[in-house]
Amino acid sequence: MMPVLERLNFYKNEIQKAETESESIKKKLIVLIEPKPIVELTREDATARVVEDVEGAWKLSGATEELNLIILDANEKKRLAK
């Protein structure tokens, strides 16, 4: 009788593990497919975000100081154009 009870407990534990894993996967899927709210940006915020993205990409490329010069040059041209 004992081996039957052991197997029953084993299968109960396996079912519990599977249910826990299933819930975890469901939560991860919801995060992936749930629509994100659209945040309206001001012109300055949008510019700052683009600069951050470009800086991040530039750092990944391995370049260093040249980017800062490009940004400074672009900002100067922007000030002159106003």
C-alpha positions in Angstrom: 0.0 0.0 0.0 2.9 2.4 0.7 4.2 2.5 -2.8 0.8 3.6 -4.1 0.7 6.4 -1.5 4.2 7.5 -2.5 3.3 7.6 -6.2 0.1 9.5 -5.3 2.1 12.1 -3.4 4.7 12.3 -6.2 2.0 13.0 -8.8 0.3 15.5 -6.5 3.6 17.4 -6.3 4.1 17.2 -10.1 0.7 18.6 -10.7 1.3 21.4 -8.2 4.7 22.2 -10.0 2.9 22.2 -13.4 0.2 24.5 -12.1 2.7 26.9 -10.6 4.7 27.0 -13.9 1.6 27.5 -15.9 0.6 30.5 -13.8 4.1 32.0 -14.1 4.0 31.6 -17.9 0.5 33.2 -18.1 1.8 36.2 -16.2 4.8 36.6 -18.5 2.6 36.3 -21.6 0.2 39.0 -20.2 3.1 41.4 -19.7 4.2 40.7 -23.3 0.9 41.2 -25.0 -0.7 43.8 -22.8 -0.9 47.1 -24.7 1.4 49.8 -23.3 -0.1 53.2 -22.7 1.0 55.9 -25.1 2.8 58.7 -23.4 2.6 62.1 -25.0 6.0 63.8 -25.1 6.8 67.4 -25.3 9.3 68.4 -28.1 12.1 68.7 -25.5 11.3 65.3 -23.9 11.2 63.6 -27.3 14.5 65.2 -28.3 16.0 64.1 -25.0 14.8 60.5 -25.5 16.2 60.4 -29.0 19.6 61.7 -27.7 19.6 59.0 -25.0 18.8 56.3 -27.6 21.5 57.5 -29.9 24.0 57.8 -27.0 23.2 54.2 -26.0 23.7 52.9 -29.5 26.9 54.9 -29.9 28.3 53.5 -26.7 27.4 50.0 -27.9 29.3 50.7 -31.1 32.5 51.4 -29.1 32.9 55.0 -30.2 33.5 57.7 -27.5 34.0 61.4 -27.8 32.9 62.0 -31.3 29.2 61.6 -30.4 29.4 64.4 -27.8 30.8 66.7 -30.5 28.0 65.8 -32.9 25.4 66.5 -30.2 27.0 69.8 -29.2 27.2 70.8 -32.9 23.5 69.9 -33.5 22.5 71.9 -30.4 24.5 74.9 -31.5 22.9 74.8 -34.9 19.5 74.5 -33.3 20.2 77.6 -31.2 21.4 79.6 -34.2 18.3 78.6 -36.2 15.9 79.9 -33.6 
